[in-house]
Amino acid sequence: MTYSLTQRILIIGAGELGTAMLEGLVTHPKHKSSITVLVRASTLDSVDADKLRANTLLRSLGAKLTAGDIVQDSEEYLASIFREFDTVIVCSGFGFPPGTQLRVTRAVLRSGVRRYFPWQWGINYDIVGAGSVQDLFDEQLNVRNLLRAQSSVDWIVVSTGLFVSFIFVPEFGLVDFKARTVRALGSWDTRLSVTTPRDIGRVAAEIVYEPQDINRQVVFTASDTVSYGDVAELVMQRFGGQWRRELWDMDTLEQRLKDNPSDGMVKYQNVFGAGKGVAWHRANTVNVQRGMKMQTVKEYLGGMEDTI
């Protein structure tokens, strides 16, 4: 399927990923499109200094801003917004009520948009399967089922693995800078694929402007694929000094889940400890196949402050 280089693109969300997506699109060599970013009316009209700066940045990159709320607006109203565009890219996913991604997808299908990149910037939900310990993943599978059951809208799912920065989120437990402890989930050899938001935006832009044979399918990208042992070694090399290594094996993780059955982060720990659907060979990624240089975990660590 071919797409004009002057297509109309809508990015839903202006957070870290949405901004990286916009930067990836506008810096691509073949960029000639008009790009709009969908934000809440409260964000668009805000006088808050941080939101004003964010809106100014988006506009400085050449984007138009339009108001819409993927939680509060009806599917019919969202469809009326979406049908003005050729490509819709969802970059809002974390922290929304269950069912939000399904309603956005239904609105997209109702609108007749030509091409859709859903909020699937994560692991391989097909491999994880239904009924996993992280119940949020079932909605992601349902989105895929909706897309596969129709033929009017082209769609591309880009599996990115974990955002690299998530390795260092204290609640996730892999790297505890205060206690100078590095941990493995499942085993030290369990692997995970990771990608930075900037690189996600670059890969998505490459597919938008140079789809080649990518359509109606799941593709993969990875800035790096590493084991928990690799992460521990890289952290210790980068920051030096004494570090404690701690293994949370599957028995430990399952007990943590029994003790904290509603804790979303503990659910994530169990998924990434099991290692199913969370890692893939870089040779099979779009970035390697197209010769794109990506930021490795070691390079990401090199950019972190020495005082952490």
Phi and psi restraints in degrees (value plus and minus 20) as a CYANA .aco file:
   2 THR   PHI    -123.5   -83.5
   2 THR   PSI     129.8   169.8
   3 TYR   PHI    -153.3  -113.3
   3 TYR   PSI     121.5   161.5
   4 SER   PHI     -88.7   -48.7
   4 SER   PSI     124.8   164.8
   5 LEU   PHI     -92.8   -52.8
   5 LEU   PSI     -30.4     9.6
   6 THR   PHI    -125.1   -85.1
   6 THR   PSI       8.7    48.7
   7 GLN   PHI     -86.2   -46.2
   7 GLN   PSI     143.7   183.7
   8 ARG   PHI    -120.1   -80.1
   8 ARG   PSI     102.3   142.3
   9 ILE   PHI    -136.9   -96.9
   9 ILE   PSI     114.6   154.6
  10 LEU   PHI    -134.6   -94.6
  10 LEU   PSI     105.5   145.5
  11 ILE   PHI    -123.2   -83.2
  11 ILE   PSI     105.5   145.5
  12 ILE   PHI    -115.6   -75.6
  12 ILE   PSI      92.1   132.1
  13 GLY   PHI      86.9   126.9
  13 GLY   PSI     119.8   159.8
  14 ALA   PHI    -145.8  -105.8
  14 ALA   PSI       8.2    48.2
  15 GLY   PHI    -101.3   -61.3
  15 GLY   PSI    -174.0  -134.0
  16 GLU   PHI     -78.6   -38.6
  16 GLU   PSI     -66.5   -26.5
  17 LEU   PHI     -92.8   -52.8
  17 LEU   PSI     -61.0   -21.0
  18 GLY   PHI     -80.6   -40.6
  18 GLY   PSI     -61.5   -21.5
  19 THR   PHI     -86.9   -46.9
  19 THR   PSI     -62.0   -22.0
  20 ALA   PHI     -84.0   -44.0
  20 ALA   PSI     -56.6   -16.6
  21 MET   PHI     -83.7   -43.7
  21 MET   PSI     -65.8   -25.8
  22 LEU   PHI     -80.3   -40.3
  22 LEU   PSI     -65.0   -25.0
  23 GLU   PHI     -82.4   -42.4
  23 GLU   PSI     -60.9   -20.9
  24 GLY   PHI     -82.4   -42.4
  24 GLY   PSI     -60.5   -20.5
  25 LEU   PHI     -89.0   -49.0
  25 LEU   PSI     -66.3   -26.3
  26 VAL   PHI     -96.1   -56.1
  26 VAL   PSI     -39.6     0.4
  27 THR   PHI    -116.1   -76.1
  27 THR   PSI     -23.4    16.6
  28 HIS   PHI     -87.0   -47.0
  28 HIS   PSI     119.8   159.8
  29 PRO   PHI     -76.8   -36.8
  29 PRO   PSI     -46.4    -6.4
  30 LYS   PHI    -121.3   -81.3
  30 LYS   PSI      -5.8    34.2
  31 HIS   PHI     -87.0   -47.0
  31 HIS   PSI     100.1   140.1
  32 LYS   PHI    -161.1  -121.1
  32 LYS   PSI     -11.2    28.8
  33 SER   PHI    -100.7   -60.7
  33 SER   PSI     143.4   183.4
  34 SER   PHI    -116.4   -76.4
  34 SER   PSI     112.3   152.3
  35 ILE   PHI    -143.0  -103.0
  35 ILE   PSI     111.7   151.7
  36 THR   PHI    -141.5  -101.5
  36 THR   PSI     122.7   162.7
  37 VAL   PHI    -133.7   -93.7
  37 VAL   PSI     107.3   147.3
  38 LEU   PHI    -108.9   -68.9
  38 LEU   PSI     102.0   142.0
  39 VAL   PHI    -152.4  -112.4
  39 VAL   PSI     141.3   181.3
  40 ARG   PHI     -82.3   -42.3
  40 ARG   PSI     129.7   169.7
  41 ALA   PHI     -78.7   -38.7
  41 ALA   PSI     -56.1   -16.1
  42 SER   PHI     -84.4   -44.4
  42 SER   PSI     -51.0   -11.0
  43 THR   PHI     -96.0   -56.0
  43 THR   PSI     -61.1   -21.1
  44 LEU   PHI     -84.5   -44.5
  44 LEU   PSI     -56.7   -16.7
  45 ASP   PHI    -119.0   -79.0
  45 ASP   PSI     -16.5    23.5
  46 SER   PHI     -87.3   -47.3
  46 SER   PSI     128.6   168.6
  47 VAL   PHI    -126.4   -86.4
  47 VAL   PSI     -15.2    24.8
  48 ASP   PHI     -82.4   -42.4
  48 ASP   PSI     114.7   154.7
  49 ALA   PHI     -80.7   -40.7
  49 ALA   PSI     -62.2   -22.2
  50 ASP   PHI     -85.7   -45.7
  50 ASP   PSI     -62.4   -22.4
  51 LYS   PHI     -89.6   -49.6
  51 LYS   PSI     -55.5   -15.5
  52 LEU   PHI     -82.6   -42.6
  52 LEU   PSI     -62.2   -22.2
  53 ARG   PHI     -84.2   -44.2
  53 ARG   PSI     -62.0   -22.0
  54 ALA   PHI     -83.1   -43.1
  54 ALA   PSI     -63.9   -23.9
  55 ASN   PHI     -84.6   -44.6
  55 ASN   PSI     -58.3   -18.3
  56 THR   PHI     -84.2   -44.2
  56 THR   PSI     -60.0   -20.0
  57 LEU   PHI     -82.4   -42.4
  57 LEU   PSI     -66.3   -26.3
  58 LEU   PHI     -79.1   -39.1
  58 LEU   PSI     -64.5   -24.5
  59 ARG   PHI     -88.2   -48.2
  59 ARG   PSI     -54.7   -14.7
  60 SER   PHI     -86.1   -46.1
  60 SER   PSI     -44.9    -4.9
  61 LEU   PHI    -105.5   -65.5
  61 LEU   PSI     -18.7    21.3
  62 GLY   PHI      79.1   119.1
  62 GLY   PSI     -11.8    28.2
  63 ALA   PHI    -109.5   -69.5
  63 ALA   PSI     127.0   167.0
  64 LYS   PHI    -110.9   -70.9
  64 LYS   PSI     131.5   171.5
  65 LEU   PHI    -133.4   -93.4
  65 LEU   PSI     118.4   158.4
  66 THR   PHI    -157.0  -117.0
  66 THR   PSI     131.7   171.7
  67 ALA   PHI    -110.4   -70.4
  67 ALA   PSI     119.3   159.3
  68 GLY   PHI    -195.0  -155.0
  68 GLY   PSI     131.6   171.6
  69 ASP   PHI    -150.7  -110.7
  69 ASP   PSI      91.2   131.2
  70 ILE   PHI     -92.9   -52.9
  70 ILE   PSI     -30.9     9.1
  71 VAL   PHI    -115.4   -75.4
  71 VAL   PSI     -66.1   -26.1
  72 GLN   PHI    -111.0   -71.0
  72 GLN   PSI     -52.6   -12.6
  73 ASP   PHI     -92.8   -52.8
  73 ASP   PSI     128.0   168.0
  74 SER   PHI     -88.9   -48.9
  74 SER   PSI     138.7   178.7
  75 GLU   PHI     -81.2   -41.2
  75 GLU   PSI     -57.0   -17.0
  76 GLU   PHI     -84.0   -44.0
  76 GLU   PSI     -62.7   -22.7
  77 TYR   PHI     -87.4   -47.4
  77 TYR   PSI     -62.3   -22.3
  78 LEU   PHI     -80.3   -40.3
  78 LEU   PSI     -60.5   -20.5
  79 ALA   PHI     -81.3   -41.3
  79 ALA   PSI     -56.3   -16.3
  80 SER   PHI     -86.2   -46.2
  80 SER   PSI     -49.5    -9.5
  81 ILE   PHI     -94.7   -54.7
  81 ILE   PSI     -68.0   -28.0
  82 PHE   PHI     -83.0   -43.0
  82 PHE   PSI     -53.7   -13.7
  83 ARG   PHI     -88.9   -48.9
  83 ARG   PSI     -27.0    13.0
  84 GLU   PHI    -102.8   -62.8
  84 GLU   PSI     -19.9    20.1
  85 PHE   PHI    -145.2  -105.2
  85 PHE   PSI     138.6   178.6
  86 ASP   PHI    -109.6   -69.6
  86 ASP   PSI     -57.9   -17.9
  87 THR   PHI    -150.9  -110.9
  87 THR   PSI     111.8   151.8
  88 VAL   PHI    -137.8   -97.8
  88 VAL   PSI     109.2   149.2
  89 ILE   PHI    -143.2  -103.2
  89 ILE   PSI      98.2   138.2
  90 VAL   PHI    -111.2   -71.2
  90 VAL   PSI     100.3   140.3
  91 CYS   PHI    -141.5  -101.5
  91 CYS   PSI      -2.2    37.8
  92 SER   PHI    -137.4   -97.4
  92 SER   PSI      96.6   136.6
  93 GLY   PHI    -163.8  -123.8
  93 GLY   PSI     -59.0   -19.0
  94 PHE   PHI     -96.4   -56.4
  94 PHE   PSI     118.5   158.5
  95 GLY   PHI      62.0   102.0
  95 GLY   PSI     -11.0    29.0
  96 PHE   PHI    -115.7   -75.7
  96 PHE   PSI     134.6   174.6
  97 PRO   PHI     -80.8   -40.8
  97 PRO   PSI     130.0   170.0
  98 PRO   PHI     -73.9   -33.9
  98 PRO   PSI     120.3   160.3
  99 GLY   PHI      74.4   114.4
  99 GLY   PSI     -29.0    11.0
 100 THR   PHI     -82.9   -42.9
 100 THR   PSI     -64.3   -24.3
 101 GLN   PHI     -89.4   -49.4
 101 GLN   PSI     -49.9    -9.9
 102 LEU   PHI     -88.4   -48.4
 102 LEU   PSI     -62.4   -22.4
 103 ARG   PHI     -88.4   -48.4
 103 ARG   PSI     -55.8   -15.8
 104 VAL   PHI     -84.1   -44.1
 104 VAL   PSI     -62.9   -22.9
 105 THR   PHI     -84.5   -44.5
 105 THR   PSI     -62.1   -22.1
 106 ARG   PHI     -82.3   -42.3
 106 ARG   PSI     -58.9   -18.9
 107 ALA   PHI     -85.5   -45.5
 107 ALA   PSI     -59.7   -19.7
 108 VAL   PHI     -81.3   -41.3
 108 VAL   PSI     -67.7   -27.7
 109 LEU   PHI     -84.4   -44.4
 109 LEU   PSI     -55.1   -15.1
 110 ARG   PHI     -89.1   -49.1
 110 ARG   PSI     -51.5   -11.5
 111 SER   PHI     -95.1   -55.1
 111 SER   PSI     -46.5    -6.5
 112 GLY   PHI      62.9   102.9
 112 GLY   PSI      -1.3    38.7
 113 VAL   PHI     -73.1   -33.1
 113 VAL   PSI     123.8   163.8
 114 ARG   PHI     -92.7   -52.7
 114 ARG   PSI     -58.6   -18.6
 115 ARG   PHI    -163.1  -123.1
 115 ARG   PSI     122.1   162.1
 116 TYR   PHI    -157.8  -117.8
 116 TYR   PSI     107.0   147.0
 117 PHE   PHI    -128.7   -88.7
 117 PHE   PSI      80.4   120.4
 118 PRO   PHI     -94.9   -54.9
 118 PRO   PSI     149.5   189.5
 119 TRP   PHI     -92.8   -52.8
 119 TRP   PSI      69.7   109.7
 120 GLN   PHI    -157.5  -117.5
 120 GLN   PSI       6.8    46.8
 121 TRP   PHI     -98.4   -58.4
 121 TRP   PSI      50.0    90.0
 122 GLY   PHI    -176.7  -136.7
 122 GLY   PSI    -152.2  -112.2
 123 ILE   PHI    -112.6   -72.6
 123 ILE   PSI    -198.5  -158.5
 124 ASN   PHI    -107.9   -67.9
 124 ASN   PSI      71.5   111.5
 125 TYR   PHI     -85.3   -45.3
 125 TYR   PSI     -45.9    -5.9
 126 ASP   PHI     -82.3   -42.3
 126 ASP   PSI     -59.4   -19.4
 127 ILE   PHI     -96.0   -56.0
 127 ILE   PSI     -59.6   -19.6
 128 VAL   PHI     -81.0   -41.0
 128 VAL   PSI     -63.2   -23.2
 129 GLY   PHI      63.3   103.3
 129 GLY   PSI     148.5   188.5
 130 ALA   PHI     -93.3   -53.3
 130 ALA   PSI     133.2   173.2
 131 GLY   PHI      56.2    96.2
 131 GLY   PSI       2.2    42.2
 132 SER   PHI     -91.7   -51.7
 132 SER   PSI     150.6   190.6
 133 VAL   PHI     -84.7   -44.7
 133 VAL   PSI     -45.5    -5.5
 134 GLN   PHI    -113.4   -73.4
 134 GLN   PSI      76.1   116.1
 135 ASP   PHI     -84.6   -44.6
 135 ASP   PSI     -38.5     1.5
 136 LEU   PHI     -82.9   -42.9
 136 LEU   PSI     -45.1    -5.1
 137 PHE   PHI     -89.8   -49.8
 137 PHE   PSI     -44.6    -4.6
 138 ASP   PHI     -81.8   -41.8
 138 ASP   PSI     -55.6   -15.6
 139 GLU   PHI     -84.6   -44.6
 139 GLU   PSI     -57.2   -17.2
 140 GLN   PHI     -83.2   -43.2
 140 GLN   PSI     -59.3   -19.3
 141 LEU   PHI     -86.0   -46.0
 141 LEU   PSI     -58.8   -18.8
 142 ASN   PHI     -84.9   -44.9
 142 ASN   PSI     -55.5   -15.5
 143 VAL   PHI     -81.6   -41.6
 143 VAL   PSI     -64.9   -24.9
 144 ARG   PHI     -82.7   -42.7
 144 ARG   PSI     -60.1   -20.1
 145 ASN   PHI     -82.8   -42.8
 145 ASN   PSI     -60.6   -20.6
 146 LEU   PHI     -80.6   -40.6
 146 LEU   PSI     -64.4   -24.4
 147 LEU   PHI     -88.3   -48.3
 147 LEU   PSI     -59.8   -19.8
 148 ARG   PHI     -91.2   -51.2
 148 ARG   PSI     -40.9    -0.9
 149 ALA   PHI    -104.9   -64.9
 149 ALA   PSI     -21.5    18.5
 150 GLN   PHI    -147.8  -107.8
 150 GLN   PSI     145.3   185.3
 151 SER   PHI    -150.2  -110.2
 151 SER   PSI     -17.3    22.7
 152 SER   PHI    -106.1   -66.1
 152 SER   PSI     -47.8    -7.8
 153 VAL   PHI    -134.8   -94.8
 153 VAL   PSI     105.5   145.5
 154 ASP   PHI     -91.0   -51.0
 154 ASP   PSI     126.3   166.3
 155 TRP   PHI    -165.6  -125.6
 155 TRP   PSI     129.4   169.4
 156 ILE   PHI    -156.8  -116.8
 156 ILE   PSI     104.7   144.7
 157 VAL   PHI    -121.4   -81.4
 157 VAL   PSI     105.9   145.9
 158 VAL   PHI    -129.2   -89.2
 158 VAL   PSI      87.3   127.3
 159 SER   PHI    -103.2   -63.2
 159 SER   PSI     101.2   141.2
 160 THR   PHI    -131.9   -91.9
 160 THR   PSI     -29.0    11.0
 161 GLY   PHI      53.1    93.1
 161 GLY   PSI    -178.7  -138.7
 162 LEU   PHI     -96.9   -56.9
 162 LEU   PSI     122.9   162.9
 163 PHE   PHI     -83.1   -43.1
 163 PHE   PSI     113.8   153.8
 164 VAL   PHI     -74.0   -34.0
 164 VAL   PSI     -60.9   -20.9
 165 SER   PHI     -81.0   -41.0
 165 SER   PSI     -44.4    -4.4
 166 PHE   PHI     -87.4   -47.4
 166 PHE   PSI     -43.9    -3.9
 167 ILE   PHI     -75.1   -35.1
 167 ILE   PSI     -51.7   -11.7
 168 PHE   PHI    -124.1   -84.1
 168 PHE   PSI     -11.1    28.9
 169 VAL   PHI     -91.3   -51.3
 169 VAL   PSI     100.2   140.2
 170 PRO   PHI     -73.6   -33.6
 170 PRO   PSI     -60.4   -20.4
 171 GLU   PHI     -86.5   -46.5
 171 GLU   PSI     -43.6    -3.6
 172 PHE   PHI     -93.0   -53.0
 172 PHE   PSI     -49.7    -9.7
 173 GLY   PHI      75.0   115.0
 173 GLY   PSI     -24.4    15.6
 174 LEU   PHI     -91.5   -51.5
 174 LEU   PSI     -62.6   -22.6
 175 VAL   PHI    -149.7  -109.7
 175 VAL   PSI      96.4   136.4
 176 ASP   PHI    -131.0   -91.0
 176 ASP   PSI      77.3   117.3
 177 PHE   PHI     -87.2   -47.2
 177 PHE   PSI     -56.2   -16.2
 178 LYS   PHI     -85.4   -45.4
 178 LYS   PSI     -63.2   -23.2
 179 ALA   PHI    -109.9   -69.9
 179 ALA   PSI     -21.0    19.0
 180 ARG   PHI      27.7    67.7
 180 ARG   PSI      35.6    75.6
 181 THR   PHI    -147.5  -107.5
 181 THR   PSI     114.7   154.7
 182 VAL   PHI    -135.6   -95.6
 182 VAL   PSI     120.0   160.0
 183 ARG   PHI    -146.7  -106.7
 183 ARG   PSI     135.0   175.0
 184 ALA   PHI    -133.8   -93.8
 184 ALA   PSI     121.8   161.8
 185 LEU   PHI    -122.7   -82.7
 185 LEU   PSI     101.1   141.1
 186 GLY   PHI      68.2   108.2
 186 GLY   PSI     -87.2   -47.2
 187 SER   PHI    -181.4  -141.4
 187 SER   PSI     145.4   185.4
 188 TRP   PHI     -90.6   -50.6
 188 TRP   PSI     -41.1    -1.1
 189 ASP   PHI    -111.6   -71.6
 189 ASP   PSI     -30.0    10.0
 190 THR   PHI     -82.0   -42.0
 190 THR   PSI     115.8   155.8
 191 ARG   PHI    -130.7   -90.7
 191 ARG   PSI     135.6   175.6
 192 LEU   PHI    -164.3  -124.3
 192 LEU   PSI     126.8   166.8
 193 SER   PHI    -117.5   -77.5
 193 SER   PSI     122.6   162.6
 194 VAL   PHI    -157.1  -117.1
 194 VAL   PSI     132.0   172.0
 195 THR   PHI    -167.1  -127.1
 195 THR   PSI     123.0   163.0
 196 THR   PHI    -100.6   -60.6
 196 THR   PSI     131.1   171.1
 197 PRO   PHI     -74.4   -34.4
 197 PRO   PSI     -59.1   -19.1
 198 ARG   PHI     -79.1   -39.1
 198 ARG   PSI     -64.6   -24.6
 199 ASP   PHI     -91.1   -51.1
 199 ASP   PSI     -52.0   -12.0
 200 ILE   PHI     -80.3   -40.3
 200 ILE   PSI     -65.6   -25.6
 201 GLY   PHI     -80.9   -40.9
 201 GLY   PSI     -59.4   -19.4
 202 ARG   PHI     -85.8   -45.8
 202 ARG   PSI     -64.4   -24.4
 203 VAL   PHI     -87.1   -47.1
 203 VAL   PSI     -63.2   -23.2
 204 ALA   PHI     -80.4   -40.4
 204 ALA   PSI     -62.3   -22.3
 205 ALA   PHI     -82.4   -42.4
 205 ALA   PSI     -59.3   -19.3
 206 GLU   PHI     -80.2   -40.2
 206 GLU   PSI     -61.5   -21.5
 207 ILE   PHI     -90.8   -50.8
 207 ILE   PSI     -58.7   -18.7
 208 VAL   PHI     -79.5   -39.5
 208 VAL   PSI     -67.4   -27.4
 209 TYR   PHI    -111.7   -71.7
 209 TYR   PSI     -43.3    -3.3
 210 GLU   PHI    -152.3  -112.3
 210 GLU   PSI      45.1    85.1
 211 PRO   PHI     -84.8   -44.8
 211 PRO   PSI     -50.0   -10.0
 212 GLN   PHI      31.7    71.7
 212 GLN   PSI    -135.7   -95.7
 213 ASP   PHI    -124.5   -84.5
 213 ASP   PSI      -1.5    38.5
 214 ILE   PHI    -109.5   -69.5
 214 ILE   PSI      90.0   130.0
 215 ASN   PHI    -185.0  -145.0
 215 ASN   PSI     128.0   168.0
 216 ARG   PHI      30.1    70.1
 216 ARG   PSI      31.6    71.6
 217 GLN   PHI    -180.4  -140.4
 217 GLN   PSI     147.9   187.9
 218 VAL   PHI    -118.1   -78.1
 218 VAL   PSI     109.2   149.2
 219 VAL   PHI    -142.8  -102.8
 219 VAL   PSI     149.2   189.2
 220 PHE   PHI    -147.2  -107.2
 220 PHE   PSI     127.8   167.8
 221 THR   PHI    -159.8  -119.8
 221 THR   PSI     137.4   177.4
 222 ALA   PHI    -182.4  -142.4
 222 ALA   PSI     102.8   142.8
 223 SER   PHI     -86.5   -46.5
 223 SER   PSI     -51.8   -11.8
 224 ASP   PHI    -182.5  -142.5
 224 ASP   PSI     132.4   172.4
 225 THR   PHI    -147.6  -107.6
 225 THR   PSI      98.6   138.6
 226 VAL   PHI    -156.3  -116.3
 226 VAL   PSI     140.1   180.1
 227 SER   PHI    -112.5   -72.5
 227 SER   PSI     145.8   185.8
 228 TYR   PHI     -84.7   -44.7
 228 TYR   PSI     -51.4   -11.4
 229 GLY   PHI     -83.2   -43.2
 229 GLY   PSI     -60.1   -20.1
 230 ASP   PHI     -80.9   -40.9
 230 ASP   PSI     -65.1   -25.1
 231 VAL   PHI     -80.6   -40.6
 231 VAL   PSI     -65.2   -25.2
 232 ALA   PHI     -79.2   -39.2
 232 ALA   PSI     -66.8   -26.8
 233 GLU   PHI     -83.0   -43.0
 233 GLU   PSI     -61.7   -21.7
 234 LEU   PHI     -86.1   -46.1
 234 LEU   PSI     -60.8   -20.8
 235 VAL   PHI     -84.8   -44.8
 235 VAL   PSI     -65.0   -25.0
 236 MET   PHI     -86.0   -46.0
 236 MET   PSI     -57.7   -17.7
 237 GLN   PHI     -86.4   -46.4
 237 GLN   PSI     -59.5   -19.5
 238 ARG   PHI     -89.5   -49.5
 238 ARG   PSI     -61.8   -21.8
 239 PHE   PHI    -126.5   -86.5
 239 PHE   PSI     -33.1     6.9
 240 GLY   PHI      45.5    85.5
 240 GLY   PSI    -195.7  -155.7
 241 GLY   PHI      56.7    96.7
 241 GLY   PSI    -188.9  -148.9
 242 GLN   PHI    -109.6   -69.6
 242 GLN   PSI     110.4   150.4
 243 TRP   PHI    -148.9  -108.9
 243 TRP   PSI     127.2   167.2
 244 ARG   PHI    -121.2   -81.2
 244 ARG   PSI     113.1   153.1
 245 ARG   PHI    -120.1   -80.1
 245 ARG   PSI     113.0   153.0
 246 GLU   PHI    -156.4  -116.4
 246 GLU   PSI     109.1   149.1
 247 LEU   PHI    -120.5   -80.5
 247 LEU   PSI     104.5   144.5
 248 TRP   PHI    -123.3   -83.3
 248 TRP   PSI      73.4   113.4
 249 ASP   PHI     -94.6   -54.6
 249 ASP   PSI     159.0   199.0
 250 MET   PHI     -85.8   -45.8
 250 MET   PSI     -52.1   -12.1
 251 ASP   PHI     -82.3   -42.3
 251 ASP   PSI     -62.8   -22.8
 252 THR   PHI     -83.9   -43.9
 252 THR   PSI     -65.4   -25.4
 253 LEU   PHI     -85.5   -45.5
 253 LEU   PSI     -60.6   -20.6
 254 GLU   PHI     -86.0   -46.0
 254 GLU   PSI     -55.6   -15.6
 255 GLN   PHI     -88.7   -48.7
 255 GLN   PSI     -59.3   -19.3
 256 ARG   PHI     -80.0   -40.0
 256 ARG   PSI     -57.9   -17.9
 257 LEU   PHI     -89.1   -49.1
 257 LEU   PSI     -58.6   -18.6
 258 LYS   PHI     -82.4   -42.4
 258 LYS   PSI     -57.9   -17.9
 259 ASP   PHI     -97.2   -57.2
 259 ASP   PSI     -44.2    -4.2
 260 ASN   PHI    -155.1  -115.1
 260 ASN   PSI      44.6    84.6
 261 PRO   PHI     -84.5   -44.5
 261 PRO   PSI     -39.1     0.9
 262 SER   PHI    -126.1   -86.1
 262 SER   PSI     -13.7    26.3
 263 ASP   PHI    -102.8   -62.8
 263 ASP   PSI      89.6   129.6
 264 GLY   PHI     -80.8   -40.8
 264 GLY   PSI     -55.9   -15.9
 265 MET   PHI     -89.0   -49.0
 265 MET   PSI     -56.9   -16.9
 266 VAL   PHI     -85.3   -45.3
 266 VAL   PSI     -54.4   -14.4
 267 LYS   PHI     -83.4   -43.4
 267 LYS   PSI     -63.5   -23.5
 268 TYR   PHI     -80.8   -40.8
 268 TYR   PSI     -61.6   -21.6
 269 GLN   PHI     -79.2   -39.2
 269 GLN   PSI     -60.3   -20.3
 270 ASN   PHI     -86.4   -46.4
 270 ASN   PSI     -60.3   -20.3
 271 VAL   PHI     -84.5   -44.5
 271 VAL   PSI     -66.9   -26.9
 272 PHE   PHI     -97.0   -57.0
 272 PHE   PSI     -39.6     0.4
 273 GLY   PHI     -93.4   -53.4
 273 GLY   PSI     -59.2   -19.2
 274 ALA   PHI     -85.2   -45.2
 274 ALA   PSI     -49.5    -9.5
 275 GLY   PHI      53.4    93.4
 275 GLY   PSI      -4.5    35.5
 276 LYS   PHI    -114.4   -74.4
 276 LYS   PSI      96.5   136.5
 277 GLY   PHI      57.8    97.8
 277 GLY   PSI      -7.4    32.6
 278 VAL   PHI    -130.7   -90.7
 278 VAL   PSI     -20.6    19.4
 279 ALA   PHI    -165.2  -125.2
 279 ALA   PSI     127.1   167.1
 280 TRP   PHI    -168.4  -128.4
 280 TRP   PSI     137.8   177.8
 281 HIS   PHI     -88.9   -48.9
 281 HIS   PSI     114.9   154.9
 282 ARG   PHI     -84.0   -44.0
 282 ARG   PSI     -45.0    -5.0
 283 ALA   PHI     -81.5   -41.5
 283 ALA   PSI     -42.7    -2.7
 284 ASN   PHI    -115.0   -75.0
 284 ASN   PSI     -10.7    29.3
 285 THR   PHI    -114.2   -74.2
 285 THR   PSI     135.3   175.3
 286 VAL   PHI     -80.5   -40.5
 286 VAL   PSI     -61.1   -21.1
 287 ASN   PHI     -83.4   -43.4
 287 ASN   PSI     -60.9   -20.9
 288 VAL   PHI     -91.0   -51.0
 288 VAL   PSI     -63.3   -23.3
 289 GLN   PHI     -82.7   -42.7
 289 GLN   PSI     -45.7    -5.7
 290 ARG   PHI    -127.8   -87.8
 290 ARG   PSI      -9.4    30.6
 291 GLY   PHI      47.6    87.6
 291 GLY   PSI      14.4    54.4
 292 MET   PHI    -111.8   -71.8
 292 MET   PSI     109.5   149.5
 293 LYS   PHI    -100.7   -60.7
 293 LYS   PSI     108.0   148.0
 294 MET   PHI    -139.8   -99.8
 294 MET   PSI     142.7   182.7
 295 GLN   PHI    -106.3   -66.3
 295 GLN   PSI      99.7   139.7
 296 THR   PHI     -98.4   -58.4
 296 THR   PSI     148.5   188.5
 297 VAL   PHI     -80.8   -40.8
 297 VAL   PSI     -60.8   -20.8
 298 LYS   PHI     -80.8   -40.8
 298 LYS   PSI     -62.7   -22.7
 299 GLU   PHI     -87.7   -47.7
 299 GLU   PSI     -58.1   -18.1
 300 TYR   PHI     -82.2   -42.2
 300 TYR   PSI     -65.4   -25.4
 301 LEU   PHI     -79.8   -39.8
 301 LEU   PSI     -56.5   -16.5
 302 GLY   PHI     -82.7   -42.7
 302 GLY   PSI     -43.6    -3.6
 303 GLY   PHI    -111.5   -71.5
 303 GLY   PSI     -22.5    17.5
 304 MET   PHI    -102.9   -62.9
 304 MET   PSI     134.5   174.5
 305 GLU   PHI     -87.8   -47.8
 305 GLU   PSI     123.3   163.3
 306 ASP   PHI     -87.2   -47.2
 306 ASP   PSI     -43.0    -3.0
 307 THR   PHI    -102.9   -62.9
 307 THR   PSI     -22.2    17.8
